[in-house]
Amino acid sequence: MDTKRIFVLGNGFDLAHYLPTAYVHFMDAMMVVESCEEEKELGFDDLFQKYISGECSDRDKDFFTKTKELYKTDDWRLSTDTVNDLQAKLKDNGWFQHFKHHLTDVDTWIDFENEIENSLLSFDFIFNIDFNNSTISDNLNSMYPSAEPDVNIEKILDNEKIFDWRLLNQTGLKVNYFINLLKSFGVLKHVYGHITYEIENKYGRQPIYARQESKRLTLKDYEVLEEYRERKISEHITQTNIKKSFDNIVETKYLSRNSTVYTSFKEIEIYKKTLKDLELFSEIFTIYINLVINQLKPAKPLDAFGDLEKEIDAVYTFNYSDTFERLYPNSLENQLNQVEVQYIHGSAERKNIVLGISDLDEGKLKKYKIYGFVKTFQKLVSNTDYMFLDNNDVKLTSKPPINYLLQNDYEIIIWGHSLDSSDGEYIREMFGLNDEDLLNRVTIKIWYHGSQHMQLANLMHIMGKDVIQEWMKKGWLVFEAAPDIYAENEKAERS
């Protein structure tokens, strides 16, 4: 009986086709959108200016050089309306603002998922710090003593609340990380701060005093400060400079209170905000996939080579793009039917993508019941193609065959998936197919890019070294270098 061929695709498949679907590609593109002028249309070279101009590694520059050769990038445009819409969505999105602070330590989508979990755990850590009397305060003079007590600070500040970051400082941990996290999601509003008047006279420059001021000062407030300044500055002063440095003001809707005393953060309200922002972040990424990746048209049809020229019985993709269907439409057709690509984590076209973490931490996060962050929960709610390896065309199930003659041979080709533990349930399912009771004959072929070391290490972590060693000895697990798409198409053009 012929071997049934199954493709399992990860993000490396899109990258192998020189499509900018890496986490850093997306973030760099969105930062260009966020900072561009209003009412502006963006072309491909605008969106990826850093890579096109060569302000990147040689490897990244080579990647985008090949992208521009393989696809009609000059024909692509992001409309003004889309740019405006994205700018509005990016402006107040907590996850986007948070990840802008982590451009050097978050390189991949796996890192992205890990940082979401780290952030949720960091919020839990903050929630478990006991408030004291000065954690949230109206009395600025008590928190920030000054030699000028006659200024009506509370009037200027409109009775906003100061968050004393020194509470976090006592933990000895990364205070700036926590402050930026709270700020990104709007728990802290970075709008007030010290105003320092610096005078210049025959003695040189000297600071007079430091005070709190608002970015939203009214004209009357400025008049109060100006009158105060004129009363205090000597007639011998030749120049006055103003310096500002902002501190942290808390958004009180995220605080619980007992009478006039704030007692804690509202944990569920903050987690609701972070989940809402993750859903909006997913919308932003969906727009990126639909309007950027899915719209890049090949300069000429890509050649179907090697295993792509053979009959394919099923395709399972963890990607959100329609790359396989779009670039290799003929590979999905055989004599009997047309294979339907199964989108395990949802599709950008269907607007049901899954973006989150593998599970909630048992000891710290499950108590909040924030399952909206969990990919399994999202798959069930969004109705993705989550029935992995349960395809009518393949008839590959975990049930033993009625008799030996009904047994099939299977070749599962994994192309561009990291095989990280975040998708461990699918990996364990594949490695369970050669069980003695099932009488399957399954070979797993892993196409790697650069080196197989990372994927092999991930498999050993999930399945254990003994299982992996047995599979490799029996020839059930094979590692092969992935095809070079650019070279394959150059070869096809020459022949």
C-alpha positions in Angstrom: 0.0 0.0 0.0 1.2 3.5 -0.8 2.6 5.7 1.9 0.2 8.4 3.0 2.0 11.8 3.2 1.1 14.3 5.8 2.6 17.8 6.2 2.7 19.6 9.5 3.8 23.3 9.1 5.2 25.8 11.5 6.3 29.5 11.1 9.6 28.3 9.7 7.7 27.3 6.6 6.6 30.9 5.9 10.2 32.1 6.7 11.6 29.5 4.3 9.5 31.2 1.7 11.0 34.6 2.7 7.8 36.0 4.1 8.3 38.4 7.0 6.3 36.5 9.6 8.9 36.5 12.4 8.0 38.2 15.7 10.7 40.9 15.1 9.4 41.5 11.6 5.9 42.2 12.9 7.0 44.4 15.8 9.4 46.5 13.6 6.6 47.0 11.0 4.1 48.0 13.7 6.5 50.5 15.2 6.9 52.1 11.8 3.1 52.3 11.5 2.8 53.8 15.0 5.3 56.5 14.4 4.5 57.4 10.8 2.8 60.7 9.8 -1.0 60.9 9.8 -2.9 60.3 6.6 0.0 58.4 5.0 0.0 55.3 2.8 2.8 52.9 3.4 4.6 50.8 0.8 6.6 47.6 1.4 9.9 49.5 1.6 8.4 52.0 4.1 7.1 49.3 6.4 10.4 47.4 6.4 12.8 50.3 5.9 15.2 49.0 8.5 15.8 45.9 6.5 15.7 47.4 3.1 18.2 50.1 4.0 20.6 47.5 5.5 20.4 48.8 9.1 20.3 45.2 10.3 22.4 42.0 10.1 23.7 40.7 6.8 21.4 37.7 7.3 18.3 39.9 7.6 19.3 42.1 4.7 19.7 38.9 2.5 16.3 37.7 3.7 14.5 40.8 2.5 16.6 41.0 -0.7 15.2 37.6 -1.6 11.7 38.6 -0.5 11.8 41.5 -3.0 13.0 39.1 -5.8 10.4 36.4 -5.1 7.4 38.7 -4.6 5.8 41.7 -6.2 6.6 44.0 -3.3 6.5 47.2 -5.4 2.8 46.5 -6.1 1.9 46.3 -2.4 0.4 49.2 -0.4 -1.0 49.6 3.1 -3.8 52.1 2.7 -4.2 55.3 4.6 -7.3 54.1 6.3 -5.6 50.9 7.4 -2.6 52.8 8.7 -4.9 55.1 10.7 -6.9 52.2 12.1 -3.7 50.4 13.2 -2.3 53.5 14.8 -5.4 53.9 16.9 -5.2 50.2 17.9 -1.5 50.3 18.8 -1.6 53.5 20.8 -3.2 52.2 23.9 -2.6 48.5 23.5 -0.8 47.3 26.7 0.9 44.3 25.1 2.3 46.2 22.2 3.6 49.0 24.5 5.0 46.4 26.8 6.8 44.5 24.1 8.4 47.6 22.8 10.5 47.5 26.0 11.6 43.9 25.2 13.0 44.1 21.6 16.3 42.6 22.6 15.2 39.7 24.8 12.1 38.6 22.9 13.2 37.2 19.5 10.6 34.6 18.5 7.0 33.8 18.9 7.9 31.2 21.6 9.7 34.0 23.5 6.6 36.1 23.0 4.4 33.4 24.6 6.9 33.0 27.5 6.9 36.8 28.1 3.1 36.8 28.3 3.2 34.2 31.0 6.1 36.1 32.8 3.9 39.3 32.7 0.9 37.5 34.2 3.1 36.0 36.9 4.6 39.5 37.6 1.1 40.9 38.1 0.4 38.1 40.6 3.7 39.0 42.4 2.6 42.7 42.6 -0.8 41.8 43.8 0.7 39.9 46.7 2.7 42.9 48.0 0.9 44.4 51.0 0.0 48.1 50.7 1.1 50.4 53.5 -0.2 53.9 54.4 1.9 55.7 51.8 1.5 53.3 48.9 -1.3 55.4 47.4 -1.4 58.9 48.7 -3.0 62.3 48.2 -0.5 64.0 50.4 2.3 64.7 48.1 4.2 66.8 50.7 4.5 63.7 52.9 5.8 61.6 50.1 8.0 64.2 48.4 9.1 66.7 51.1 9.9 70.2 49.9 11.1 73.4 51.4 8.2 75.3 49.8 5.1 74.2 51.7 2.9 77.1 50.6 2.2 75.8 47.1 -1.3 74.3 46.7 -0.1 71.1 45.1 -3.4 69.2 45.4 -5.2 71.9 43.5 -2.7 71.6 40.6 -2.9 67.9 40.6 -6.7 67.7 40.6 -6.6 65.3 43.5 -4.9 62.5 41.6 -3.2 59.6 43.5 0.5 59.0 43.6 1.8 55.5 43.6 4.9 55.0 45.7 7.2 52.9 43.6 9.5 52.5 46.7 7.1 49.7 47.7 8.4 47.7 44.8 12.0 48.8 45.4 11.9 47.0 48.8 11.7 43.7 47.0 15.1 44.0 45.5 13.8 43.0 42.1 13.7 44.8 38.8 11.6 47.8 39.8 11.7 49.4 36.3 10.2 46.2 34.8 7.2 46.3 37.2 6.8 50.1 36.7 6.8 49.7 32.9 4.4 46.8 33.1 1.9 48.7 35.2 2.4 51.8 33.0 1.9 49.8 29.7 -1.5 48.6 30.7 -2.7 52.0 32.1 -2.6 51.0 35.8 -0.1 53.8 36.2 -0.5 57.1 34.3 2.8 58.8 33.7 1.5 62.3 33.7 2.8 64.2 36.7 6.2 65.0 38.0 8.7 67.3 39.6 9.1 70.8 38.2 12.6 72.2 38.9 13.4 75.9 38.4 17.1 76.5 37.7 18.4 80.1 38.0 21.5 81.5 36.5 23.2 84.5 38.2 26.7 85.5 39.2 27.1 82.4 41.3 26.3 80.1 38.3 23.3 77.8 37.9 21.4 76.9 41.0 18.2 74.9 41.5 15.6 76.8 43.6 13.0 74.1 44.4 11.4 70.9 43.1 7.6 70.5 42.9 4.8 68.4 41.3 3.1 69.7 38.2 0.6 68.3 35.7 1.0 67.9 32.0 -2.7 69.0 31.8 -2.3 72.2 33.7 -4.9 74.8 32.9 -4.1 78.5 32.1 -5.1 79.4 35.7 -2.6 76.8 37.1 0.2 78.3 35.0 -0.7 81.7 36.3 -0.4 80.4 39.9 3.0 78.9 39.2 4.2 82.0 37.3 3.1 84.3 40.2 4.9 82.0 42.6 8.0 81.9 40.5 8.2 85.7 40.1 7.9 86.2 43.9 10.8 83.8 44.6 13.3 84.7 41.9 15.7 87.6 42.6 15.9 90.6 40.3 19.5 89.7 39.7 18.6 86.5 37.9 19.5 86.6 34.2 18.0 83.3 33.1 15.5 80.8 34.3 15.3 77.2 33.0 12.5 74.7 33.8 13.2 70.9 34.0 10.6 68.2 34.4 10.9 64.6 35.4 7.7 62.5 35.7 6.6 60.1 38.5 3.8 57.6 38.8 0.2 58.4 39.2 -2.1 55.4 39.7 -5.4 54.9 37.9 -7.7 54.5 40.9 -10.3 52.3 39.0 -7.9 49.5 39.5 -7.7 49.9 43.2 -9.8 48.5 46.1 -10.5 50.8 49.0 -11.8 50.7 52.5 -13.3 54.1 53.4 -10.6 56.6 52.5 -7.7 54.0 52.5 -6.6 52.1 49.4 -6.0 48.5 50.4 -5.0 46.6 47.2 -5.1 46.3 43.5 -8.3 44.9 41.8 -6.6 41.8 40.4 -9.5 40.6 38.2 -10.0 44.1 36.7 -6.4 44.3 35.8 -6.4 40.8 34.3 -9.5 41.7 32.3 -7.7 44.7 30.9 -4.7 42.6 29.9 -6.9 40.0 28.3 -8.9 42.6 26.3 -5.6 44.0 25.1 -4.4 40.6 24.1 -7.5 40.1 22.0 -6.9 43.5 20.4 -3.3 42.5 19.8 -4.5 39.4 18.0 -6.7 41.7 15.8 -3.7 43.8 15.0 -1.7 40.7 14.0 -4.6 39.3 12.0 -4.6 42.5 10.0 -0.9 42.2 9.5 -1.2 38.6 8.2 -4.2 39.4 6.0 -3.1 42.6 4.5 0.7 42.1 4.4 1.7 38.4 4.2 -1.4 37.1 2.4 -1.2 39.9 -0.2 2.4 39.4 -1.3 2.0 37.8 -4.8 4.8 35.8 -6.3 6.7 37.4 -9.1 6.3 34.1 -10.9 4.7 30.8 -9.8 6.9 28.9 -7.3 8.1 25.5 -8.4 6.6 22.5 -6.7 9.7 20.3 -6.0 10.6 17.1 -4.2 7.9 16.0 -1.8 5.6 18.7 -2.9 5.4 17.0 -6.3 4.1 13.8 -4.7 0.6 13.1 -3.6 -0.3 14.9 -0.3 -3.0 13.4 1.9 -3.3 16.0 4.6 -1.8 19.4 5.6 -1.9 20.7 9.2 -0.6 24.2 9.8 0.1 26.1 13.0 0.4 29.2 10.9 -2.2 31.9 10.4 -1.4 32.7 6.8 -2.7 31.0 3.7 0.9 30.5 2.3 0.7 26.8 1.4 -2.7 27.1 -0.4 -1.7 30.3 -2.2 1.8 29.3 -3.3 1.2 25.6 -4.1 -2.4 25.2 -5.2 -1.6 22.3 -7.5 0.0 20.3 -4.7 -3.3 20.1 -2.9 -5.1 18.5 -5.8 -5.1 14.7 -6.5 -7.1 12.4 -8.6 -10.0 12.0 -6.1 -10.4 15.2 -4.1 -8.8 18.4 -3.0 -7.1 18.4 0.3 -8.3 21.0 2.8 -5.6 22.7 4.9 -6.4 22.3 8.6 -5.6 25.5 10.6 -4.7 24.2 14.1 -4.3 27.7 15.7 -6.8 29.4 13.5 -6.7 31.4 10.3 -6.2 35.1 9.8 -8.7 34.9 6.9 -11.3 33.4 9.3 -10.3 35.9 12.0 -10.1 33.2 14.7 -6.4 33.1 15.4 -5.0 31.6 18.7 -2.4 33.7 20.5 -1.6 32.9 24.1 0.1 30.5 26.5 -0.1 26.7 26.8 -1.6 26.6 30.3 -2.1 28.6 33.6 0.5 28.2 36.3 -1.0 25.8 38.8 0.0 27.6 42.0 -0.2 31.2 41.0 -2.5 31.9 38.0 -5.3 29.3 38.1 -6.9 30.9 41.1 -7.8 33.9 38.9 -9.5 31.6 36.3 -8.1 33.7 33.4 -8.4 30.9 30.8 -8.9 33.4 28.0 -5.1 33.5 27.8 -4.8 29.7 27.3 -4.5 28.5 23.7 -6.7 25.4 24.2 -9.5 27.5 25.6 -9.2 29.9 22.6 -9.3 27.0 20.1 -12.5 25.7 21.6 -14.1 29.1 21.7 -12.9 30.2 18.2 -13.7 26.8 16.6 -10.4 26.3 15.0 -9.4 23.0 13.2 -8.2 21.5 16.4 -8.9 17.9 15.5 -5.2 17.1 14.8 -4.5 13.9 12.8 -8.2 13.1 12.6 -8.8 13.6 8.9 -11.2 11.6 6.8 -8.8 11.5 3.9 -6.0 10.1 6.0 -8.0 7.9 8.3 -5.2 8.2 10.8 -6.6 7.6 14.3 -5.4 6.2 17.6 -7.7 3.1 17.2 -6.1 -0.2 16.2 -7.0 -1.6 12.8 -9.6 -4.3 12.5 -7.1 -6.5 10.8 -3.5 -6.1 9.6 -4.5 -5.7 5.9 -6.2 -2.3 6.8 -2.9 -0.9 8.1 -1.4 2.1 6.3 2.1 3.5 6.1 2.4 7.2 7.1 5.1 9.7 6.5 4.7 12.9 8.6 6.8 15.8 7.4 7.3 18.5 9.9 8.5 21.7 8.2 9.4 24.8 10.2 7.9 23.9 13.6 10.2 24.5 16.6 8.7 21.5 18.4 8.6 23.5 21.6 6.8 22.2 24.7 4.0 24.8 24.1 2.7 22.4 21.5 3.7 19.3 23.4 0.2 17.7 23.2 0.5 17.5 19.4 4.0 16.1 19.6 3.1 13.4 22.1 0.1 12.5 19.8 2.4 11.9 16.8 4.9 9.9 18.8 2.0 7.7 20.1 1.2 6.4 16.7 3.8 3.6 16.6 2.4 1.9 19.7 2.6 -1.9 19.4 -1.2 -2.2 19.8 -1.9 0.1 16.9 0.1 -1.6 14.3 0.8 1.7 12.5 4.0 2.2 10.4 4.8 5.9 10.9 7.9 7.8 10.0 8.4 11.4 11.2 10.6 13.4 9.0 11.7 16.8 10.4 12.9 19.4 8.0 15.2 21.8 9.8 16.8 25.1 9.0 20.4 25.7 9.8 20.7 23.0 12.5 18.6 20.3 14.0 20.0 20.8 17.5 17.2 22.9 18.9 14.4 20.7 17.6 16.2 17.5 18.8 16.7 19.1 22.2 13.0 20.1 22.4 11.9 16.6 21.4 14.1 15.0 24.1 12.7 17.4 26.6 9.1 16.5 25.8 9.4 12.7 25.0 12.5 11.8 27.0 15.9 10.7 25.5 15.0 7.0 25.5 12.0 7.4 23.3 13.8 9.7 20.9 16.8 7.3 20.8 14.6 4.3 20.0 12.8 6.1 17.2 16.0 7.2 15.6 17.6 3.7 15.9 14.5 2.2 14.2 14.4 4.8 11.5 11.1 6.2 12.6 12.5 9.7 13.3 14.6 11.3 10.5 16.2 14.8 10.4 16.8 16.4 7.0 17.8 19.9 5.9 14.8 21.9 4.7 14.7 22.8 1.0 16.2 26.1 0.0 13.2 27.7 -1.7 15.2 30.4 -3.4 17.8 27.9 -4.8 15.1 25.5 -5.9 13.3 28.2 -7.9 16.5 29.4 -9.4 17.3 25.9 -10.5 13.8 25.4 -11.9 14.2 28.6 -13.9 17.5 27.5 -15.4 16.3 24.1 -16.4 
